[in-house]
Amino acid sequence: MLDFLKPWLGRSSEPIKANVEIYTWQTCPFCIRAKLLLWWKGISYTEYKIDGDEEARNQMAERAQGRRSVPQIFINDRHIGGCDELYALDEQGELNPLLIQ
């Protein structure tokens, strides 16, 4: 009904087709901030909570080119990086095109 507002709210007017995955710790402020941006944009994502799970963290690091900090974010199996990189993509107008591919 109010779809015409989506561009002004930062939400994509295109249907989101991307497979978004995010590795997090439950109390990590950067993880919370990254998930907030995804939620704000109306993006569904798969969250892997790896609190204290060293095996899961090793698997994440293998996918994330050795990076062990959280969050680590993947869009369609492409490593995006962490929270700062996610926000930078959004500010540069490059996030929405990744999400509708």
C-alpha positions in Angstrom: 0.0 0.0 0.0 2.8 2.5 0.9 5.4 0.9 -1.4 6.1 4.4 -2.9 7.8 5.2 0.4 10.4 2.4 0.2 13.0 4.4 -1.7 12.9 7.2 0.9 13.1 4.8 3.8 16.2 3.1 2.3 14.3 -0.1 1.4 14.5 -1.8 -1.9 11.5 -1.6 -4.1 12.7 -4.7 -5.9 11.9 -8.1 -4.5 14.9 -9.4 -2.4 16.1 -12.6 -3.9 19.6 -12.9 -2.3 20.7 -15.5 0.1 22.1 -13.5 3.0 24.1 -15.3 5.8 25.5 -13.6 8.9 27.8 -15.1 11.6 27.2 -13.5 15.0 27.7 -13.4 18.7 24.5 -12.7 20.6 25.8 -9.7 22.5 28.1 -8.2 19.9 27.1 -4.6 19.2 28.4 -4.7 15.6 26.4 -7.9 15.0 23.3 -6.2 16.4 23.9 -3.1 14.2 24.4 -5.2 11.0 21.2 -7.2 11.7 19.4 -3.9 12.3 20.3 -2.6 8.8 19.2 -5.9 7.2 15.9 -5.8 9.2 15.4 -2.1 8.2 15.8 -3.0 4.6 13.3 -5.9 4.9 16.0 -8.5 4.2 15.6 -12.1 5.4 18.8 -13.7 6.5 20.2 -16.9 8.0 22.0 -16.2 11.3 24.7 -18.5 12.6 25.1 -17.8 16.3 28.7 -18.9 17.1 29.0 -17.8 20.7 31.8 -20.0 22.3 31.7 -22.5 19.4 35.3 -22.6 18.2 34.5 -25.2 15.5 31.8 -22.9 14.0 34.2 -19.9 14.3 36.9 -21.9 12.4 34.3 -22.7 9.6 33.4 -19.0 9.4 37.0 -18.0 9.2 37.6 -20.5 6.4 34.7 -18.9 4.4 35.8 -15.4 5.4 39.3 -15.5 4.1 40.8 -16.0 7.6 38.8 -13.2 9.3 37.7 -14.3 12.8 35.9 -11.2 14.0 32.1 -11.0 14.0 29.9 -10.3 12.3 30.9 -11.9 9.0 28.3 -11.4 6.2 27.8 -13.3 3.0 25.5 -12.4 0.1 24.9 -15.2 -2.4 28.1 -16.9 -1.0 30.1 -13.7 -1.7 32.0 -12.5 1.4 31.0 -9.0 2.1 32.9 -8.5 5.3 31.7 -7.1 8.6 29.3 -4.4 9.9 31.4 -1.5 8.6 31.7 -3.0 5.1 27.9 -3.7 5.1 27.1 0.0 6.0 29.7 1.2 3.5 28.1 -0.8 0.7 24.7 0.7 1.6 26.0 4.3 1.8 27.7 3.9 -1.7 24.4 2.5 -3.1 26.0 -0.9 -3.8 24.0 -3.0 -1.3 20.6 -3.1 -3.0 21.9 -4.2 -6.4 23.7 -7.2 -4.6 20.4 -8.1 -3.0 18.3 -8.2 -6.1 20.6 -10.2 -8.3 
